[in-house]
């Protein structure tokens, strides 16, 4: 197990952010500390992503950026702060079974980021511009995916299990394929 694997096994970006003083709301959003942010624009869970400035990464990237550290220093800090402070790099990594919840989370987050950009690109540019069908559909797709992600991170254990079963029953494969398309169409999601 590397120092990086050890640090990531101890804590999520959300847990680290909360520990280091960020206020994270029930939707997993916080005011981004990396730019002049006044409304929560950073999503924190296993990883973090700011929809305002584009900062993105895992818990080590977050800690490195937050404290202006190298990645190695950030991993060491996480081990000190969330582990027992000791680490033996020769210790073999226990095999990790594939985590369907993580795969669901990763795909939904990637879709959320993609649809947010697509929504932004089709938004009216002035108050006089009409709201187009394309923009309205992008808003609906984005809201739907955000709702799925919120349920996966904040629902009851039964709701999470039901959603994982639904997504891993073939839906997730189609969502992964959508990420390869240049434009995600309304009919692709609904």
Secondary structure in CASP SS format (residue, H / E / C, confidence):
PFRMAT SS
TARGET T0000
AUTHOR 0000-0000-0000
METHOD secondary structure of the structure
MODEL  1
X C 1.00
X C 1.00
X H 1.00
X H 1.00
X H 1.00
X H 1.00
X H 1.00
X H 1.00
X H 1.00
X H 1.00
X C 1.00
X C 1.00
X H 1.00
X H 1.00
X H 1.00
X H 1.00
X H 1.00
X H 1.00
X H 1.00
X C 1.00
X C 1.00
X C 1.00
X C 1.00
X C 1.00
X C 1.00
X C 1.00
X C 1.00
X C 1.00
X E 1.00
X E 1.00
X C 1.00
X C 1.00
X C 1.00
X C 1.00
X C 1.00
X C 1.00
X C 1.00
X C 1.00
X C 1.00
X C 1.00
X C 1.00
X E 1.00
X E 1.00
X E 1.00
X C 1.00
X C 1.00
X C 1.00
X E 1.00
X E 1.00
X E 1.00
X C 1.00
X C 1.00
X C 1.00
X C 1.00
X C 1.00
X E 1.00
X E 1.00
X C 1.00
X H 1.00
X H 1.00
X H 1.00
X H 1.00
X H 1.00
X H 1.00
X H 1.00
X H 1.00
X H 1.00
X C 1.00
X C 1.00
X C 1.00
X H 1.00
X H 1.00
X H 1.00
X H 1.00
X H 1.00
X H 1.00
X H 1.00
X H 1.00
X H 1.00
X H 1.00
X H 1.00
X H 1.00
X C 1.00
X C 1.00
X C 1.00
X C 1.00
X C 1.00
X C 1.00
X C 1.00
X C 1.00
X C 1.00
X C 1.00
X C 1.00
X C 1.00
X C 1.00
X C 1.00
X C 1.00
X C 1.00
X C 1.00
X H 1.00
X H 1.00
X H 1.00
X H 1.00
X H 1.00
X H 1.00
X H 1.00
X H 1.00
X H 1.00
X H 1.00
X H 1.00
X H 1.00
X H 1.00
X H 1.00
X H 1.00
X H 1.00
X H 1.00
X H 1.00
X H 1.00
X H 1.00
X H 1.00
X H 1.00
X H 1.00
X C 1.00
X C 1.00
X C 1.00
X C 1.00
X C 1.00
X C 1.00
X C 1.00
X C 1.00
X C 1.00
X C 1.00
X H 1.00
X H 1.00
X H 1.00
X H 1.00
X H 1.00
X H 1.00
X H 1.00
X H 1.00
X H 1.00
X H 1.00
X H 1.00
X H 1.00
X H 1.00
X H 1.00
X H 1.00
X H 1.00
X H 1.00
X H 1.00
X H 1.00
X H 1.00
X H 1.00
X H 1.00
X C 1.00
X C 1.00
X H 1.00
X H 1.00
X H 1.00
X H 1.00
X H 1.00
X H 1.00
X H 1.00
X H 1.00
X H 1.00
X H 1.00
X H 1.00
X H 1.00
X H 1.00
X H 1.00
X H 1.00
X H 1.00
X H 1.00
X H 1.00
X H 1.00
X H 1.00
X H 1.00
X H 1.00
X C 1.00
X C 1.00
X C 1.00
X C 1.00
X C 1.00
X C 1.00
X C 1.00
X H 1.00
X H 1.00
X H 1.00
X H 1.00
X C 1.00
END
